[in-house]
Amino acid sequence: MTQTTKRLDHIDIAKAIGLLLVIYGHTFRMSMRAAHPWCAFSYTFVYRFHVPLLFLLSGMGCTLTAQKNRSFSARQFVRKKAHSLLLPWGIYSAFLYFLFYLANLVPPVRALLSGGAYQLKQPAEYLWLVLRNENPYGFHLWYLPTLFWFVLTAWLLDKALSPAAARAAKLVLVVALPACYQLLFTEWFWAVKSYFQQGAFFFLGCVLPREKAEQHAKPLMLFGALCGLWVVWGLLFPTMVWPDGLLAEAVCTWVDYFKVSGFCVGIWAACVLLQKPLRRLVPLGQNTMLFYLYHQPFCCAVPGLVLYEKLGVSAGGTVLVCGAVSLVMPYLFCRLAGRLHLRPLLRRLGLPG
């Protein structure tokens, strides 16, 4: 496979679609899902594949830069990825706690947040939850350290093994990680189980023969559409009963990962075929970190709490408003950071802006 460090428009378009799906999924509050079947289905459906899609695309991007990254020493690579993934995870987690601490000093706000996930935690408890990748104020941040461990694993394999051996090792991980998750790690805390739950999608992206896949994008898109229908069918009619036993459980898990992976590959293939009409999504895909990091909790979850549960806005209206705010506010913050000359500081902190 030809190595390149150039960004590919179809990957950025697919990233933008994945980001929009993440935001859409985060607009649904639990009370909305309990009251409205369409909210429950939308939430469950999107959560079946939106993060796997992002990890698949991250794996493809990792392969594009594998040759360049192989030239780094371990210290250089870890430092580089820690700055781009772990530093924003830590800084934004601390920032969230500080803001919720200040918010809880205001009695009406404290009353609004009490009794839910956003009530003030003790510092030690909050730190422990952050280290477990279970941040109560920004659960979406789990993606960043998990991606860090994925890219570090891929780099170690590429550094230590020949290209063929590294590819074979990643294929083994594609097969082994889902079974390990289902059989051993479903009850572990999120920092551990997320690696085993999502790793297959990342390493599938690493081993996917991208150039050949691009040449067969149309059949891959059709295959992905069938897999998507399979996912929908499984949600609407969960009637399949598997026999008991470890082997049957592993096979059931592989089948589930197969259809979700097929759907994600199909979405990417559709982006290959529809690059021209979808080209306006490229800038969004090139800035996914900006919107992914900042859209929660102040653009989705907290406005949803106020709009739906306190002001009685309809579920559809809440989804539309929260989705729009999640796109507009990070953009405005980026513009403001530019006007105030804060971007050098944000870059040093690993934060987009």
N, C-alpha and C positions, 0 to 999 in steps of 0.2 A: 504494500500500500504506500502511495506517495505521501510523504510527510510534508505538512505545511503548517505555518502559524497564522495564516490568513483567516479571518473570520468568514464563515459561510452564511450567506443570507438565509438559506432554508433552516439552518439550525437556530439562528436568531429569531426567525418567525415562529418556529415551534416553541422556543423558550417563551416568547411573548404570549402564545396561546396557553402554555402551562401556567404562566404567572396569572393570567386572567382567570383561569380555572381555580387557582389557589384563592384569589380574592373572592370569587363567586362563592366558593365553599365556605369561606370565613364569614360571609354575610348572614348565615343562617344560625339563629340562636336556638338553644334547645327547646324553649317554649314554642318557637315557631314550628319546629319540626314535629312537636307533639300535637299541635293544633291543625296543621295543614299537610295533607299527604304529599302534595307537590314539593313542599319544602323538604320533607323527609326523604323523598326519592332523589331529589336534586342533590342534596347533601351526600347521601350514601353513594350515589352514582359517581359524583365528582371525586369523592375520597377514594374510590377504587383505583384511580389511575393518574390523578394529577401530579402527585409526588413521584411515582414511578416514571412518569414522562420526563420530569425534570432531571432525575438521576440518570435516565438513559441518555439524555442530551449531554449531561455533564461527563458521562463516560466517553461519548463521542468526541467531545472537546478535549478531554484528557489525552486521547489517542493522537489528536492533531498536534499536540505539543510534546509528545513523548520523547521524540529525538532531542529536542532542545532541553527538556528537563533532565534527560539522562546525563547531560554534561555538568549538572550541579553536584556539588558535594552534599552529603546528608544534611550538614548544618545549613548550607545555603538553601536547600529545598524546603526544609522544615521551617526555617525562618520566613521564607517567602510565603508559604501557605498559611503559616500561623498568623502572619500580618493580614492576609486577605480573608481569612475565615474565622480563626479563633479570636483575634483581637476585636473585630466588630461584634462577635457574639458576647464577649465579656464586657466591652464598653457599653453596648446597648442594654445589656442586662442590668448593669449598675445604674444606667440612666433611667431605666424604667422604675427601679426601686426608689430612686430619689424622687421621681415625679409622683409616684403613688404615696410616698411618705408625705410630701407636701400637700397632696390632695386630701389626705386623711386629716390634715390639720383644720380643714374647713368643715364644720358640722354638717351642712346639707349634703356635701359631696361624700363625707364619711357614711352618712345614712344611706345614700344611694348605692354605695359600693359594699356595704356590710352584708354579711350573709351569703356572699357569692365568692367567685374565684378571685375577685379583685380587692377583697378586704386585706388590710395591712398584715404582712407576715413579720415575724421576728427576723432580724438579720441573719442569724445562724440557720434558721429554717429555710429562708429564701436561698441562701448560698448553697445549702444541701440540695434543694430542688433544682437549682441551676446546674450544679455538677451532675445531677442525675439526668439532665436534659429534659426536665419537666417544669420549666419556668412557668409559674402560674399567671404571670402578667404578659408573657410573650412565648407561648408554647411553640410557635412557629420557628423559633430560633434553633430548635433541635437540628434542623437541616444543616446548619453550618458546621458544627463539630463532626457530625456524621459524614458529611462530604469530605472533611479534612482527613478522616481515617481512611476513607475510600481512596482518595488520591495518593495518600501516603503508601497504602498497600500496593496500588498499581505502580507507583514509582519504584518501590523496593523490588517488585517482580521484574520490572524493565531493567533495573540497574544490575540485578544479580544474575539474571538469566539471559539466554539468547532470545531473540524476538520470537522464534517458534516456541520455545519452552515457556516464555512468559505468556504467550497467547494460550497455550494449553493449560497453564495454571489458572488463568482467568476463566477459561471454559469450565474447569473443575469447580471454581467458586460459583459460577452461574447455576450449576446443578446442585452443589452441596449446601449452599447457604440457606435456600428455602427449606430444605429438609431439616437442617440443624435448627432453624428458627422454630419450626412447627413441633419438633420432637423434644427440644431442649430449652428454648429460650423465651417462650411466650409469656412466662410469668416474671421475667427479669425486669429491672428498671429500664427506662427508655434509652439511656445512653448505651446500653449493651444490646438490647434486642433490636434497636433500629438498624444496627449494622447488619444483623442477620436477616431482618425483615426486608430491607431495601437493597442490600448489596447486589443481589442478582441482576437488578435492572441497571445499575451502574456498570458492572463488569460486562453485561451484555452489550452496552454501548461501546465498551472498550474493544470488544472482539468483533463487532458487526462490520462486515466488509463494506464500508461505506460507498466506495466508488462503484462496486458491482451492484449494491443495493440501489444506488441512484439510477443506474441503467434499467432496473426492473421496478421503478417506483410505482407504475400503474398497477401491476398485479399485487405488489405489497400493500398498496392503498386499499384494494378490494379485499385482500386477506384481512387487513386491519379492520375494515368495516364489518366483516363477518365476525371477527373476534369481539368487536364492540357490541354487536347484536347478541352475541353469546353472553357477554357481561350483563347486558340489560335483562336477558331472559333469566339468568341466574338470580337477579335481584327480584324480578317479578314472580318467578315460579321456583323458589328454592326447594325443589321436591326430590332431588337426587340423594339417595341414601347410600353411603359407602359402607362396606363391611368393616368390622372392627379389626384392629391389628396395626402394628407399626408400619408395615409395608403399604397397606391400603391408605393409611394416613399420609404417608410420604407421596404416594401417587396422586392423591387428591390435591395435595399442596402443589405438586408440579403442574397438574392440569390447570389449577387456578392461576399460577404464575404464567403459564403458557398463553392463556387467553388475554391476560392483562398486558403482557409483553407484546403480543401480536397487535393489540389495539394501539399501544404506544408507538410501535414501529409504523403502523398504518397512518397515524397522525403525522409523524415525521415525513413519511412518503408523500402524503397529501401536500405538505408544505414544499416539498421538492417540485411537485407538479404545478403548484399554484404560486410560485415565487413572485411573478409579476403582479397579479391582482392583490397579493398580500404584502407587497413590499413596504407599505406604510407601517407595518408592525415591526420592521427591523430596528428602528431606534429604541422601541420599548424592549425588544429582546436583548439589545446591547446594554441596557441599563436595568436588568432584572433585579440586581442587588438593591438598588435604590428603592424600588417599589416593594420588593419582598420584605425588606427590613422594616421600613417605616409604616407600612399599611396597618400593622397591628401594634397595640390594641386601640390606638386613638382614632383610627379612620374606619374601623370595621366593628370591633366588639363593643367598645364603649358607646359610640353613636347608636348601634343597634339596641343596646340596653335602654338608652334614653328614648329613642324613637318608638320602638315597638312596645316595651314594657311600661314605660312611664307616660308617654304622650299618646299611645294608642294608634300610631301610624300603622297602616296595613302592612302585611308581610311583603307584598310586592313592592310597595313604596319604600320600605326599609331596605330591601335588597338593592333597589336602584340607587337610593341615596348613599348607602354605605359603599357600594361599588364605585360610584362617581367620586366620592370623597377620597377613596383609597388610591385613585389615580391622580386626582388634582392636587391633594395636599403634599405628597412627596415631590411632585413637580414644582410646586410653589416654594417648598423648602429649598430645593436645589437652586432655584432662581435667587432666592433671598441670600443663600450662602454665597453665591457669586457676587452679589451686590455688596455684601458686607466683608468680602475678601476672607471668608472662613474656609475656603476649600483647602488651602495648604494645611491648616490645623486638622480638618476632617481627614485628609489623606494620612497624616501622621497617626491618627487614631484608628485608621483602617475603616473609616465610615464613608459611605458614598455621599456625595453632595455637590 
